[in-house]
């Protein structure tokens, strides 16, 4: 019954809005498109069906109804204009988007880490080096995530798929059991440190979280702001360094483990590394390709597109045998994400195409008149961040709210749109710490048995407040200074 209600609600919302009169100044076809878009966003929040299918259904509905929802009457009467053909081109435009393919290629990097064993080796090396004390074990977990983050756009794959399988082996070494009073011996600490650290690294790199790349694309379409890989990294660097240093220590103080040191985890990590043996050809090859990609992303932007770099490295990974082509075809998450983001890019771009964004900007302009731009920027960041309590998907959050926030910001006289865009986008990773459903790996750690519901919500609120405070006190002034 609940599943049926989740399926009906988005359709009901779209129909209800479409039946209401179009707001003054907004064309009727634009209002119809907005109604469909609102239904898509609600579906992304409720997820009655997979997200990629929601996006595909959304663009298909718009394409079928294009003469009434995508084009104005004067466009339909132009000589030679065929709405059906034009609408299909619009629907497929997301699949020609460079950012969408960058996301896809980056997912394949993560596949290379998994297939080659390099990701697991990096994590185990850090655990072996820093695991003698519980606090330094926390830093080992954070550093392992950091090492994988630039090339793993799915924090679910990075943290839930690579870090968690290692971390879950640690508590039993200290007789710390899930769903048991002994969970606090060490299990709760390492689990919370892992999820909090991946939220920080997800904000640190443009390619560490798939919605980061979607946000950059939407920002380009909505605010005409371009953000490069290095600009993103530089903008978050002070906040990221502070939080990466603080997370293991804060968790140690606010959720202290009963066991503070021991040799067991070091011995276990050493045994696992011995079982893996020496570096394989696939690991060395992947490491070289990854370093080349990072160097070109940072230093080669003037002569080669970032997506071209990613696709070239993807070809290299397959041609050198790090992964097989069948592995690429079988990577359901990557193909699913390709369809999901391609359709969302088209739908979000449709808001500007039908004139909704320009209309909305004009309406809010009067409401924010007289507000100092810095005050408005801070207020928009706070609202954008805290609104994530209502979302179980960072992708849905970006799609629903980022264009709106940027449009509101553009209406503030004197607003630095580059700074506003960066400040909003840089919160996408760190907001994942707020709730047990806030980001992909959250349910994995929440369901581990080491983080009771009350503890998770309390820690999420505390760390969420700290993350936001550091972003406002350190991040916002830094971004304003460098833009």
C-alpha positions as CSV (number, residue, x, y, z in Angstrom):
1,X,0.0,0.0,0.0
2,X,2.9,2.4,0.9
3,X,4.6,1.6,-2.4
4,X,1.4,2.4,-4.3
5,X,1.0,5.7,-2.5
6,X,4.6,6.6,-3.4
7,X,3.8,5.9,-7.0
8,X,0.6,7.9,-7.1
9,X,1.8,11.0,-5.2
10,X,4.2,12.3,-7.9
11,X,1.5,11.9,-10.6
12,X,-1.1,13.5,-8.4
13,X,1.2,16.5,-7.7
14,X,2.0,17.0,-11.4
15,X,-1.7,16.8,-12.4
16,X,-2.8,19.1,-9.5
17,X,-0.3,21.8,-10.4
18,X,-1.1,21.5,-14.1
19,X,-4.8,22.1,-13.3
20,X,-4.0,25.3,-11.4
21,X,-3.9,28.6,-13.3
22,X,-0.4,29.5,-14.5
23,X,1.2,32.2,-12.3
24,X,1.2,35.7,-13.7
25,X,3.9,36.3,-16.3
26,X,4.7,32.6,-16.8
27,X,3.5,31.1,-20.1
28,X,1.0,28.2,-19.9
29,X,3.3,25.7,-21.5
30,X,6.1,26.6,-19.1
31,X,3.7,26.0,-16.2
32,X,2.8,22.6,-17.5
33,X,6.5,21.7,-17.8
34,X,7.1,22.9,-14.2
35,X,4.3,20.7,-13.0
36,X,5.9,17.6,-14.7
37,X,9.3,18.6,-13.2
38,X,7.8,18.9,-9.7
39,X,6.3,15.4,-10.1
40,X,9.7,14.1,-11.1
41,X,11.4,15.7,-8.1
42,X,8.9,14.2,-5.7
43,X,9.4,10.8,-7.4
44,X,13.1,11.2,-6.8
45,X,12.5,11.9,-3.2
46,X,10.0,9.0,-2.7
47,X,11.7,6.6,-5.2
48,X,8.7,4.4,-6.0
49,X,10.8,3.1,-8.9
50,X,14.6,3.4,-9.6
51,X,15.9,6.9,-10.1
52,X,17.1,6.3,-13.6
53,X,13.7,5.1,-14.7
54,X,12.1,8.1,-13.1
55,X,14.3,10.4,-15.2
56,X,13.6,8.4,-18.4
57,X,9.8,8.5,-17.7
58,X,10.0,12.2,-17.1
59,X,11.8,13.1,-20.4
60,X,9.5,10.6,-22.3
61,X,6.4,12.3,-20.9
62,X,7.7,15.7,-21.9
63,X,8.6,14.5,-25.4
64,X,5.2,13.0,-26.0
65,X,3.5,16.2,-24.7
66,X,6.0,18.5,-26.3
67,X,3.6,20.7,-28.3
68,X,1.8,21.6,-25.0
69,X,4.6,21.6,-22.4
70,X,8.0,22.4,-24.2
71,X,7.2,24.9,-26.9
72,X,5.3,28.1,-27.1
73,X,2.6,28.5,-29.7
74,X,4.7,30.9,-31.8
75,X,7.5,28.3,-32.0
76,X,5.1,25.6,-33.2
77,X,4.0,27.8,-36.2
78,X,7.5,28.5,-37.5
79,X,8.1,27.2,-41.0
80,X,9.7,23.8,-41.0
81,X,9.6,23.3,-37.2
82,X,8.6,19.8,-36.2
83,X,7.9,19.6,-32.5
84,X,8.3,15.8,-32.4
85,X,11.8,15.9,-33.8
86,X,12.9,18.9,-31.8
87,X,11.6,17.3,-28.6
88,X,13.4,14.0,-29.2
89,X,16.7,16.0,-29.7
90,X,16.0,17.7,-26.4
91,X,15.3,14.4,-24.7
92,X,18.6,12.9,-25.9
93,X,20.7,16.0,-25.3
94,X,21.8,14.8,-21.9
95,X,23.5,11.8,-23.5
96,X,25.7,14.2,-25.5
97,X,26.7,16.1,-22.3
98,X,30.4,15.9,-21.5
99,X,29.8,16.0,-17.7
100,X,27.5,13.0,-17.9
101,X,30.2,10.9,-19.6
102,X,32.9,12.1,-17.2
103,X,30.7,10.7,-14.4
104,X,30.4,7.4,-16.3
105,X,34.2,7.2,-16.9
106,X,34.9,7.9,-13.3
107,X,32.7,5.0,-12.2
108,X,35.0,2.8,-14.3
109,X,38.0,4.1,-12.4
110,X,36.3,2.8,-9.3
111,X,35.8,-0.5,-11.0
112,X,39.5,-0.6,-11.7
113,X,40.3,-0.1,-8.1
114,X,38.0,-3.0,-7.2
115,X,39.1,-5.4,-9.9
116,X,42.8,-4.8,-9.5
117,X,42.8,-4.8,-5.7
118,X,44.6,-1.5,-5.5
119,X,41.9,0.1,-3.4
120,X,41.9,-2.7,-0.9
121,X,45.8,-2.6,-0.8
122,X,45.9,1.1,-0.1
123,X,43.4,0.8,2.8
124,X,45.2,-2.2,4.3
125,X,48.6,-0.4,4.1
126,X,47.2,2.5,6.0
127,X,45.6,0.3,8.7
128,X,48.8,-1.6,9.1
129,X,50.8,1.6,9.5
130,X,48.4,3.5,11.8
131,X,46.3,0.8,13.5
132,X,48.2,0.4,16.8
133,X,46.1,3.1,18.5
134,X,42.4,3.5,18.0
135,X,42.8,7.3,17.3
136,X,45.4,6.7,14.6
137,X,43.3,3.9,13.2
138,X,40.6,6.5,12.7
139,X,43.1,8.6,10.7
140,X,44.0,5.5,8.7
141,X,40.3,5.1,7.7
142,X,40.1,8.8,6.8
143,X,43.3,8.7,4.7
144,X,42.2,5.5,2.9
145,X,39.0,7.2,1.8
146,X,41.0,10.3,0.8
147,X,43.3,8.3,-1.3
148,X,40.4,6.8,-3.3
149,X,38.2,9.8,-3.4
150,X,39.5,11.7,-6.5
151,X,38.8,8.8,-8.7
152,X,35.7,7.3,-7.2
153,X,32.5,9.4,-7.9
154,X,30.4,7.0,-6.0
155,X,30.9,7.3,-2.3
156,X,28.8,4.2,-1.9
157,X,31.3,2.3,-3.9
158,X,34.3,4.0,-2.2
159,X,33.1,3.8,1.4
160,X,30.4,1.2,1.3
161,X,32.1,-1.1,-1.2
162,X,35.8,-0.7,-0.3
163,X,36.3,0.9,3.1
164,X,33.4,-0.8,5.0
165,X,34.3,-4.4,4.1
166,X,37.7,-3.7,5.7
167,X,36.4,-1.7,8.7
168,X,33.8,-4.4,9.6
169,X,36.6,-6.9,10.2
170,X,38.2,-4.7,12.9
171,X,35.7,-4.7,15.8
172,X,35.6,-8.5,16.2
173,X,39.3,-8.4,16.8
174,X,38.6,-6.5,20.0
175,X,35.5,-8.6,20.9
176,X,33.2,-5.7,19.8
177,X,30.0,-7.1,18.5
178,X,27.1,-5.6,16.5
179,X,23.7,-5.1,18.2
180,X,25.4,-5.7,21.6
181,X,26.6,-3.6,24.5
182,X,30.2,-4.3,23.4
183,X,29.5,-2.4,20.2
184,X,31.0,0.7,21.9
185,X,34.3,-1.0,22.6
186,X,35.6,0.1,19.2
187,X,33.0,-0.7,16.6
188,X,30.9,2.5,17.0
189,X,34.0,4.7,16.8
190,X,35.4,3.2,13.6
191,X,32.0,3.1,11.9
192,X,31.2,6.7,12.6
193,X,34.7,7.9,11.6
194,X,34.3,6.1,8.3
195,X,31.0,7.6,7.4
196,X,31.9,11.1,8.6
197,X,35.3,11.0,6.7
198,X,33.7,10.0,3.4
199,X,31.3,12.9,3.7
200,X,34.3,15.2,3.9
201,X,36.2,13.6,1.0
202,X,33.0,13.7,-1.0
203,X,33.1,17.5,-0.9
204,X,36.9,17.7,-1.4
205,X,37.1,16.7,-5.0
206,X,34.8,17.4,-7.9
207,X,35.1,13.7,-8.9
208,X,34.5,12.3,-5.4
209,X,30.7,12.4,-5.6
210,X,28.6,12.0,-8.8
211,X,26.1,14.8,-7.8
212,X,29.1,17.2,-7.6
213,X,29.5,16.8,-11.4
214,X,25.7,17.2,-11.9
215,X,25.8,20.3,-9.8
216,X,28.5,21.9,-11.9
217,X,26.6,21.1,-15.1
218,X,23.4,22.6,-13.7
219,X,25.3,25.7,-12.5
220,X,26.6,26.2,-16.0
221,X,23.1,26.0,-17.4
222,X,21.4,28.1,-14.7
223,X,24.0,30.7,-13.7
224,X,26.5,30.5,-16.6
225,X,29.2,29.7,-14.1
226,X,32.1,27.3,-15.0
227,X,34.0,25.4,-12.3
228,X,37.1,23.4,-13.1
229,X,38.4,20.4,-11.1
230,X,41.3,22.5,-9.7
231,X,39.0,25.4,-8.8
232,X,36.7,23.1,-6.8
233,X,39.7,21.4,-5.0
234,X,41.3,24.8,-4.1
235,X,38.0,26.2,-2.9
236,X,37.3,23.4,-0.4
237,X,41.0,22.8,0.6
238,X,41.1,24.8,3.8
239,X,37.7,23.4,5.0
240,X,38.7,19.9,3.9
241,X,42.0,19.8,5.7
242,X,40.5,21.1,8.9
243,X,37.7,18.6,8.9
244,X,39.8,15.6,7.9
245,X,42.1,16.4,10.8
246,X,39.2,17.0,13.1
247,X,36.9,14.1,12.3
248,X,38.8,11.2,13.9
249,X,39.6,13.3,17.0
250,X,36.1,14.6,17.3
251,X,34.7,11.1,17.1
252,X,37.2,10.0,19.7
253,X,36.0,12.7,22.1
254,X,32.3,12.7,21.3
255,X,31.8,8.9,20.8
256,X,34.8,7.5,22.7
257,X,35.8,3.9,22.2
258,X,36.5,1.8,25.3
259,X,39.6,0.3,23.6
260,X,42.3,2.9,22.8
261,X,45.1,0.7,21.6
262,X,46.1,-2.8,20.5
263,X,48.2,-4.8,18.1
264,X,45.4,-7.0,16.8
265,X,44.3,-4.9,13.9
266,X,47.9,-4.4,12.7
267,X,48.5,-8.1,12.7
268,X,45.3,-8.7,10.8
269,X,46.1,-6.1,8.2
270,X,49.6,-7.5,7.8
271,X,48.2,-11.0,7.3
272,X,45.8,-9.7,4.6
273,X,48.5,-7.9,2.8
274,X,50.7,-11.0,2.9
275,X,47.8,-12.9,1.4
276,X,47.6,-10.4,-1.4
277,X,51.3,-10.7,-2.3
278,X,53.3,-8.1,-4.2
279,X,51.9,-5.5,-6.5
280,X,50.4,-6.9,-9.6
281,X,50.8,-5.6,-13.1
282,X,47.2,-4.5,-13.1
283,X,47.7,-2.4,-9.9
284,X,50.8,-0.7,-11.2
285,X,49.1,0.0,-14.6
286,X,46.1,1.5,-12.9
287,X,48.2,3.6,-10.5
288,X,50.1,5.1,-13.5
289,X,46.9,5.8,-15.4
290,X,45.3,7.4,-12.4
291,X,48.3,9.7,-11.8
292,X,48.3,10.7,-15.5
293,X,44.5,11.5,-15.3
294,X,45.0,13.6,-12.1
295,X,47.9,15.5,-13.6
296,X,45.9,16.3,-16.8
297,X,42.8,17.3,-14.8
298,X,44.9,19.8,-12.8
299,X,47.4,21.0,-15.3
300,X,46.0,20.2,-18.8
301,X,42.8,22.1,-18.8
302,X,44.1,24.6,-21.4
303,X,44.6,21.9,-24.1
304,X,42.5,18.9,-23.2
305,X,39.0,18.5,-21.9
306,X,38.5,16.7,-18.6
307,X,36.0,14.3,-20.1
308,X,38.4,13.5,-22.9
309,X,41.0,12.6,-20.3
310,X,38.6,10.4,-18.4
311,X,37.5,8.5,-21.6
312,X,41.1,8.1,-22.7
313,X,42.0,6.6,-19.3
314,X,39.0,4.4,-19.5
315,X,40.2,3.0,-22.8
316,X,43.6,2.5,-21.3
317,X,42.2,0.6,-18.3
318,X,40.4,-1.8,-20.7
319,X,43.1,-2.1,-23.3
320,X,45.7,-2.9,-20.7
321,X,43.6,-5.6,-19.1
322,X,43.0,-3.9,-15.8
323,X,39.3,-4.5,-16.4
324,X,37.7,-6.5,-19.1
325,X,35.1,-5.1,-21.5
326,X,32.6,-7.5,-20.1
327,X,33.3,-5.9,-16.7
328,X,32.4,-2.6,-18.2
329,X,29.2,-3.9,-19.7
330,X,28.3,-5.6,-16.4
331,X,28.8,-2.4,-14.3
332,X,25.1,-1.7,-13.8
333,X,25.7,1.2,-11.4
334,X,27.7,3.1,-14.1
335,X,25.1,2.6,-16.8
336,X,22.3,3.3,-14.5
337,X,24.0,6.6,-13.5
338,X,24.6,7.5,-17.1
339,X,20.8,7.2,-17.9
340,X,19.8,8.9,-14.6
341,X,22.0,12.0,-14.9
342,X,21.5,12.3,-18.7
343,X,17.8,12.6,-18.3
344,X,18.0,14.9,-15.2
345,X,20.3,17.2,-17.1
346,X,17.8,17.5,-19.9
347,X,14.9,18.0,-17.5
348,X,16.7,20.6,-15.5
349,X,17.8,22.4,-18.7
350,X,14.2,22.4,-19.8
351,X,13.3,24.8,-16.9
352,X,15.5,27.4,-18.5
353,X,14.4,26.5,-22.0
354,X,10.7,27.2,-21.3
355,X,11.4,30.4,-19.4
356,X,10.7,29.3,-15.8
357,X,14.2,30.2,-14.5
358,X,14.0,33.8,-15.9
359,X,10.5,34.2,-14.7
360,X,11.4,33.0,-11.2
361,X,14.5,35.2,-11.1
362,X,12.4,38.3,-11.8
363,X,9.8,37.4,-9.1
364,X,12.4,36.9,-6.3
365,X,14.4,40.0,-7.3
366,X,12.1,42.3,-5.4
367,X,12.0,40.1,-2.4
368,X,15.8,40.2,-1.9
369,X,16.3,43.8,-2.8
370,X,18.4,45.6,-0.2
371,X,19.9,42.5,1.3
372,X,23.7,42.7,1.4
373,X,25.1,40.1,-1.0
374,X,27.3,38.4,1.6
375,X,24.4,38.0,4.0
376,X,22.3,36.6,1.3
377,X,25.0,34.1,0.3
378,X,25.4,32.8,3.9
379,X,21.6,32.5,4.2
380,X,21.3,30.6,1.0
381,X,24.1,28.2,2.0
382,X,22.5,27.5,5.4
383,X,19.0,26.9,3.9
384,X,20.4,24.7,1.1
385,X,22.4,22.7,3.6
386,X,19.7,22.1,6.2
387,X,17.1,21.3,3.6
388,X,18.9,18.0,3.1
389,X,17.0,16.7,6.1
390,X,14.1,16.3,3.6
391,X,16.1,14.4,1.0
392,X,17.3,10.8,0.8
393,X,19.3,11.5,-2.3
394,X,22.0,14.2,-2.9
395,X,21.1,13.9,-6.6
396,X,17.4,14.8,-5.9
397,X,18.6,17.6,-3.7
398,X,20.8,19.1,-6.4
399,X,18.1,18.7,-9.1
400,X,15.4,20.3,-7.0
401,X,17.1,23.1,-5.1
402,X,20.4,24.2,-6.8
403,X,18.8,25.9,-9.8
404,X,16.3,27.7,-7.5
405,X,19.0,28.8,-5.0
406,X,21.2,30.1,-7.9
407,X,18.3,31.9,-9.4
408,X,17.5,33.6,-6.1
409,X,21.2,34.5,-5.7
410,X,21.3,36.0,-9.2
411,X,18.5,38.4,-8.2
412,X,20.6,39.9,-5.4
413,X,22.5,43.1,-6.5
414,X,26.2,42.7,-6.3
415,X,26.1,38.9,-5.7
416,X,29.3,37.1,-6.7
417,X,27.7,34.2,-8.6
418,X,31.0,32.2,-8.9
419,X,31.4,32.4,-5.1
420,X,27.7,31.5,-4.4
421,X,27.9,28.6,-6.8
422,X,31.0,27.2,-5.2
423,X,29.7,27.7,-1.6
424,X,26.5,25.8,-2.4
425,X,28.1,23.0,-4.4
426,X,30.9,22.4,-1.8
427,X,28.3,21.5,0.8
428,X,27.0,18.5,-1.2
429,X,29.3,16.0,0.4
430,X,29.4,17.2,4.0
431,X,25.6,17.4,4.2
432,X,25.7,13.6,3.9
433,X,26.6,13.3,7.6
434,X,23.2,14.6,8.8
435,X,20.9,11.6,8.7
436,X,21.0,7.8,8.3
437,X,19.6,8.3,4.7
438,X,21.5,11.4,3.7
439,X,23.9,9.8,1.3
440,X,24.6,6.5,-0.4
441,X,26.8,4.7,2.2
442,X,24.8,6.1,5.2
443,X,22.4,3.1,5.3
444,X,25.4,0.7,5.2
445,X,26.9,2.1,8.4
446,X,23.5,2.7,10.0
447,X,22.7,-1.0,9.4
448,X,26.1,-2.2,10.7
449,X,24.8,-2.8,14.2
450,X,27.4,-0.5,15.7
451,X,25.5,2.8,15.5
452,X,22.2,2.7,17.3
453,X,19.5,5.0,15.8
454,X,19.6,7.5,18.7
455,X,23.4,7.8,18.5
456,X,23.4,8.2,14.8
457,X,20.9,11.1,14.8
458,X,22.7,12.8,17.7
459,X,26.1,12.5,16.1
460,X,24.7,13.5,12.7
461,X,23.3,16.7,14.2
462,X,26.5,17.5,16.1
463,X,28.9,16.8,13.2
464,X,26.4,18.4,10.7
465,X,26.5,21.6,12.8
466,X,30.3,21.5,13.0
467,X,30.7,20.9,9.3
468,X,28.4,23.8,8.5
469,X,30.1,26.1,11.0
470,X,33.5,25.4,9.5
471,X,32.2,26.0,6.0
472,X,30.7,29.4,7.0
473,X,33.6,30.6,9.1
474,X,36.4,29.3,7.0
475,X,35.0,28.3,3.6
476,X,32.9,31.2,2.7
477,X,35.5,33.9,3.4
478,X,38.1,31.8,1.6
479,X,35.9,31.3,-1.5
480,X,35.1,35.1,-1.6
481,X,38.8,35.8,-1.4
482,X,39.8,33.6,-4.3
483,X,36.9,34.3,-6.7
